[in-house]
Amino acid sequence: MAISFETDPSRYRHWRLALEGPVARLGMDVREDAGLEPGYALKLNSYDLGVDLELADALQRLRFEHPEVKVLVVESLKDRVFCAGANIGMLGRASHPFKVNFCKETNETRLALEDASACSGLRSLAALGGTCAGGGYELALACDRILLVDDASSAVSLPEVSLLGVLPGTGGLTRLVDKRRVRRDLADAFATSGEGVKGKRALEWRLVDELVPRSRWAARVAEAAAELAATSDRPGGPGVPLPPLAPEVSEREVRYRFVTLRLEPGGRAAGLTVRAPEGDEPRGGPALLAAGAAAWALRAFRELDDALLRLRFHHPEAGTVLLRAEGDPARVLAADAGLLAARDHWLGREVLAHVKRVLKRLDATARTFFALVEPGSAFAGSLLELALAADRQYALDDPQGRSALWPGPMNAGPLPAASGLTRLEARFLGEPGQAARIAAMTGPIPARAALDLGLVTFAPDELDWDDEVRVAIEERASQSPDALTGLEQNLRAVGPETMETRIFGRLSAWQNWIFTRPSATGERGALTLYGKAGQRPEFDPRRT
């Protein structure tokens, strides 16, 4: 089934978004019969990809369309249950690539929630009015503050290891010890106990921030939301509506205004092209606000984000992606300058944060990316980040020097990778000062000079260009996709580790492996047999 990654509040089936001045309340009310595919029921507010896409959309709209909102309260509209986590029936029947990409997308949504607080001042409060398990608790862990109703039954839990034979899939283990500083032995006891932890012990172990009697629940949630709102610097004022992207979709191509995703013949490779602005772009906050969602930086990177999700879920066999940037590089640099002039305006920082998140999604996408720098390319500033994110860069060394790269201020800090380093800093980790020197250069830097500076991998001339690119694609297609995924993700994670790199670098790697093991997904695996009465899973006892 072709999944659409776009939605809006009028079409939500699982969430209710209510705005109350500086407070937004996002109520989880999952429809059991509205899963993305037939064959499983979304009981107890369990979720599938469709539920998470609505959550991601709500976060995005609050950031752009409602700058008056200072705090988001995430709660359940069902009685005495917050969320049961990812739907096990869905996981048990899903293909391995779908499971992996589902976990990756839900991780990105939770990281976006944390990014909203860190970069935009949009605080979040998890109001756990009932039992909260698995991915539901991982969602709470991504919030700034967690309140748990203090009654005889409500508990938080991560039952994945003990009941399902897998790991908490959306950063739960990492956030326990790295973010909430739960002691390691207590985290071990918690994450191997299927029934979870209630009340006073949950508070003592720092699994929640506060216990609230049910008699004071509504009042205390409102008070806590007001306390968090007081820490926000969101300014209020008119927001920017995010209209549908409405791409033209055919069998071989998805065409947006500034982005095109095209499947190459045979389906093993794809082309992903981003085009430069076509005219003058706004400079400064008021002009950016007037342009709204039509501003190139916002529109183009929203389109790129949608194209990446389509690539992950709809085209799993397109293992190599050829990145191109087309148009006038001077217009890209001018658009970047206009956006940086607006960075102290709420919309300017939102657009910058969005561009940063989309580039991180590119970093975390399990495909080979080759950037092709050809005459007419526009790898400048923010679009140069696409080339720097690629696994290799090929620049055609044409005699006229028209294949060039154009560094700019966007390459010097506003768009860091998950490690916190700029992509230039990560590229030149062994050459201190080189990143700063290149970021300070003014383009164009022709292919041969770019090769000498280390900005591109290869710079064949016109005679060799077609053959070198073709051989590189064919070579990639001949190698193990799994091995290439591991290789690329290892090499892309350059520099210091952060909570974010640990989530993708460690958790994702282990979960990918566990999802293929018989203890989880074999004929007698825990995911396979989950919910089947009278059947217990059989675990392979051998530790590897």
N, C-alpha and C positions, 0 to 999 in steps of 0.2 A: 504494500500500500504506500502511495506517495504521501509523505507527511508534509503538511504545511507548517512552517516555523513562524508564521505571522498570526497574530490574533489581536484582540482588543477587549476592553472590559465588557462591551456589549455582547461579546460572544463567549465569555468565560462560562465554563460548565462546572468548574470545581472550586472557584474562589469568589468571594464577594468583597469588593473594594468600597469602603465607605470613607468619605472625607469629612473630618470634623475640625476645620480650621488648621492648626499646626499639627494635628494628629490624623494619621491615616490608619484605618483598621482593615486588615486583610484577613478575612475569615475563611478558613479551610472547611469546605463542605463538599467533599468529593462524592460525585455520583457513582454509585457502584456499577451502574449499567453503561457507563460512558467511557470505557477504556478505549485506547486507540485501536485495538483489535479485539475481535470476539475471543472467548475462551477463558476469560478470567474476570472476576468481580472485584472491584476496588473497595473492599470492605474496610471498615474502621479507618477511614481517611488514608488508606494506603495509596501510593501514587505510582503512576507510570510516566512516560515521557510527556504525554499531553498535559498532565498536572503540572509538571515542572516548567514547561514552556509558558504556561499561563503565569506562573510565579515570576519567571524571568521578565515577561512582558510587563507585569505590574511594577516591578522594580524600575524598569527602564522608563515607564511612563511617569512614575512619581518623580524621577530625577529631572525629566525634561518638561513635563506638562504641569507639574505642581510644585514650583519652588517655594510655595508657602508652607509645604509640609516639612516639619522638622523631625518628626519621629514616626516610625512605622511600628504598629502593634500587630504581631503575627499571632493569631489565635485560632481556635477551632469553633465551629458552629455546631458541632455534635456534642452530645451530652457525655461528659466524663471520659472522653478520649480526645487527645490532641492529634496524634498521627501514629499509625502503625509502621511507617517507613515504606520503603520500596515494595511494590506488590510482588510477592514471591511467585504467584502463578505466572505472572508476566515474565519474571526472570527465568523461571524454570523452562519456559517454552521458547525463549528468545535465542537467536543465533549468537555465537560468541562475539562477532564484531558488533552486533547491536548492543549486547550487554556492556561491552567495553566503552562504546561511544555514549551509551546512556549514562554510565557512571561519570564519564568525562564531562558531559554537558551539565549534569546536576552539580558536579564540583564547581564548574564555572559559574553557575548561578549562585552558589553559596559564597564564592569568592567575590562576586559582584555585590552581594549584600554587605560584605565587609568593606569593599572598596567604596561603597556609597557612604559609609560612615567616615572612613579615613579621608576621602578626597572631596566629599560633598557636604559633610555635616549632617547627613540623613541618618539619624540614630535608629536603632531597632530594638524592640523589646519582644522577647518570646514569652507569651502568657500561656503557661501550660496548665490548663484547667482540668486536666485528666491525664490518663496514661500516655506516655510518650516513648516510642521505641524506635530503634534503628535509625533510618534516614530522617525520621521526624526529630529525634534528639540531635542528629547532626545539623539539621536546619536550625534548631535552637542554639547550638554551639556557635553558629555563625553570627548570631545576634549579639548586640552589645550587653544585654542583660537578660537573665532567665529568672522568671518567677514560677514557682510550682505551688499548686493548691495543696494545702496541708490537710489531707483527710486520710482515711484508713487504707485507701486503695491506690491512689495515684503514685506512679513511680516513673523514673527514667531508666532506660536500659539500652544496651547495645548487644542484642542477642545473636548477632551474626555468627560468631565463632561457635557458640554452644549449640545453637539450633539449626544453623544453615550450612555450616562447614565452609564459610567464606569470611571475609573481613568487612568491617564497616566501610562502605564504599565511597563515602563522600567526605573524607577528611576527619572522621570522628576520632580516630586514635591520635592523629597528629594534633588536633585542637585540644584534646584532653590534656596532654602533657606540655605542649609548646605554648598554647594560648592561655588555658585556664590554670596551668601549673599544678595539675593534679599529680600527686606523688606517684612514682612509677609502679610501686607494688599495689597501690590502691587502684590505679588504672587497670592493672592486670586482673585484680579480683573483680572489678566492675565489669570488664569486657568479657569475662568468661562465666558470668552469672546470668543465666537466661531470664530469671525473674526480675532482674533490675534492683534498684535501690530506691527506697522511699524516704520521705520526710527528713527527720533530723540527720540521719546518716548522709543523705544526699547533700545536705547543706554543709556538714562537717567535711565531707570529701571534696568540696568546691565544685560539685556537679551542677549545682544551681546556686543562684545568688540570694534567694530569699524564699522563705515559706510564708504562705498567706492563708489564714483560715477561710473556709468557703464563705462564711458570713461576711467577710470584709473583701471578698475577691474583686468585685466590680470596682469598688471605691479605691482599693490599693492599686489596681492596674492603671486606673486613671491618674492617680498620684504619681506613680512611677513613670508613666509616659510624660507627664508634665516636667518631672525632674530631668529626664533625658532631653526633652525639648529645650530646656534652659541652657543646655551645653552646646546647642547647635547655632551656627552662624548663617543658616540659610536665610535669604533676604526677603522672600515673598515676592509679590509682583506677578505679572502675567507670565504664563508658561508658553511652551512651544509645542503645539500638537504634532504628533508623529503620524503622518498619513501612511496608508499602505504603500509598499514598494511596487507592487503590481508588475513583476517582471514578465517578459514574454518568454514562455516556456515551450520548447519543442523537444523532439526526441534527442537531439544532439546538442542543444544549446539553451542556456538560460541568459537572457539579455536584459540588463537593467539600464538605467540612464548612463551610469559611469563605469559599470562593471559588466564583463561578459565571462561566463563559464562555458567552455566549449569542450565536448568530448572528442578526442582525436579518433580517427578511424581505428577500429579494433577495440576501442574502449579501455586500453591499458594505460593511456595517458590522457591528460586534460590540459587545456590552456586556460589560464585565469588572467584576464587583462583588466587593469584599472586605468581609466582615462583621466587626464588632467582637467582642471576647470576650463570652461569654454569662454569665460569672460571675467570681468572684474569681480573679486570676491570682497565681502565686507571686511572692514578694518575697525576693530574696537567693539566693545560690548553692545552699545545701542544699535550699531549697524548689523551686528550678528543677530541680535534679537529681532530686528526687522526682517532679516532674511529667513529666520526660523529654520524649519527642516529642509528648506531648499538650499541652504549653504552647502557648498561642495564638501567640506570636511565631514559634516554630519551625514549628508546624503550618501556620499561615496563609501564611507566606512560602514554605514548601516547595510548597504548593498553587499559589501565584501563579507560582512558577518553572516548574512543570510546565505551567500554563496558557499561559504565554508561549511555551514551546517548541511546544506544540500550535498556537498561533496562527501562529507562524512557518512551520511545516512543513505543517500540515494545511489552513490557511485563507488561502492567499496572496491571495485577492481581497477579503478583509475589510480594506479599506484604512483605515477610520476606526474607532477603538475608543473607546467612551464609558466612562470610568472613573467608578465610583461607590464610595462607602464607606458602609455602612449600620450602624446600631446606636447604641449609647450611647457618645458620644465620651469621657465620663468614664472608662469602662472601658478604652478604648485608652490614655489617659494613665496610668491606674493600672498597666496591664500594662507600659507603657514604664518607669515608675518602678521597678517590681519588677525589670525586666531591667537597668536601669542600676545598681540596688543590687547586682547580681550581676556587674558588669563585671570585677571582680578575680578572680572564680571562672572556672576554665577553661571551663565550659559557658556562662557568661554571655558571655564574649568570643567563643566560637564562634557563639552565636546572633546576636550583634550583627554579626559578620563575615558571617554568612549573609544577614541582612537587607540589609546593604550590597551584597553581590554581586547579589542579586535585583533591587534597585533599579537597579543598573548595567545588568543585562540589559534592564530596561525602557527605560533611556536609549538602549540600542543597538539596540532593536527598530525595524525600519523600518516603522512604522505611524504614522498620525496619532493622537495621544491627546488627547481633550478630556475634562477633568474636569467633571462636573456636580454642583454643590453645591446640594442641594435640602433641603427640610424633612426632618429625620430623618437627614441625612448625618452621617458620623462621620469627617470629614477632620480628624483630631487627631493630633498627634505623629508617630509613625511612618507613619500612614496619610495625614497631611498631605503627607508626602514624595511620595505618588502624585500628588497634585494639582500639587505643585511640579515634578514630572518631566514633567507633561503639556505639550503645546504651547500649549494655551489652557485657561483656567478660566472656566466659566460658572456664576454664582451667581444663583439666583432671589431677587430682592429682595422677599421676602414681608413683609407688614405686621407680623407677629408676631416678625420677626427670628429665625425658626427655621432659616434657611439660614445656617450659620455655619462659620467655621474656628477651629480650636483649636490654636495653637502650643504647643510644649513643649520640654523639654530635648533631645529627639531631633532637633530641627531646628537645633541649635546646634553640631553637630560630630561625633557618633558615626557618622553615615551619609553620609560625603562622596561626591561624584560622582568620576568618573575624573580630573578636573582637580585634585582635592584640596580644592576648595572645597565648602562646603555648598551645597545647592540654593538656600537663601535668599541666600547670598553671591553666587552666580552670577546670581541674578535681579536683585539690586540692585548690580551691579558699578559702576554710575555714581552710586550714592548711599551713600557711606561711612557706616557706622554704622546704616543702616536695617535690615540683617539682624539685627544684635545687638539692636536695639530691639524688633523683632517677636518674635524668639525668646524674649525676656524677658517678653513679654506673657502674661497668662493669659486664656484664652478665656472665653466665645465672642466672636468678632469677626463681627458680622452682615455680610450681603452688601454693603450700601452702604458700611460702614466698611472692609470688606476691599478694595472697589474704590478708595476714597480712599487706602488704604495701598499700593496696587499689588499686592495679593495675588491678585486675580483680574483677568481680562481684560475681562469684560462682566458687568453685573448687571441684566438685564432684569426687569421686573415680571411679575406673573402673566398680564397680558394679552398680553405679547409673548413670553413664555418659549418656548412650543411652536414658534412661527414662527421665532424666532431660532436655536434649536437645529436645527430642520429645515433651514433655509436654509444653516446652516454645514455640515451633513452633505452636502447636495446640492452645494454649492459645491466641497467637497473632492472629491466623486465626479466632478466635471466636469473636474478638472485632472489633469495628467500624474502618474501614480504615481511615475515615476522622478524627475521634477523635485521632487515633494514630498519624496521620500526625501532627495535632496541638500539641499534647503532645511532640512528638520528637523534633519538631522545636523549641518549647519553651525551652526544657531542653538542647538542643545543643547550644543555644545562651547564653552561660555563660559568665559573665564578663561585661566589659564596652561596651556601644553602640558605633558604628562607623557609618559612612554613609552607609557602606556595610551591616551591620547588620540591620540598619533601613530599607534599601531597601527590604531585604528578610523577615525580621521579621514583619514589619508593612505593607508595600505596598502589599507584596504577600498575607498576611492574608486577608487584606481588599478586594483585587481584587478577591481572590478566592470566598469570600462571595458574592460580587457584581455580579460575573458571574452567580450565581445561582438565583438571584433575578428577579422577573417578570419585573421590570423596564428596565433591560438590556436584558434578554434572554427569557422572557415570550412570549406568542403569540403576544402581542402588544408591546414588548420590543423594545428599540431603536436599538440594534444590529440586532434584527430579521427583523425589517422593514427598515433598512437603505438602501437607494437607490430605494425603491419602491415608484413610483410616486403617489402623492395624498394620501399617508397614513402617518399619524403622530403617533408617539409612545404615549402610555399612561403610565404615571408613577404612581406607588403606592404612594399616598401623605403622607402615614404614616411614620413619622420618628421613627426609632427604637432605 
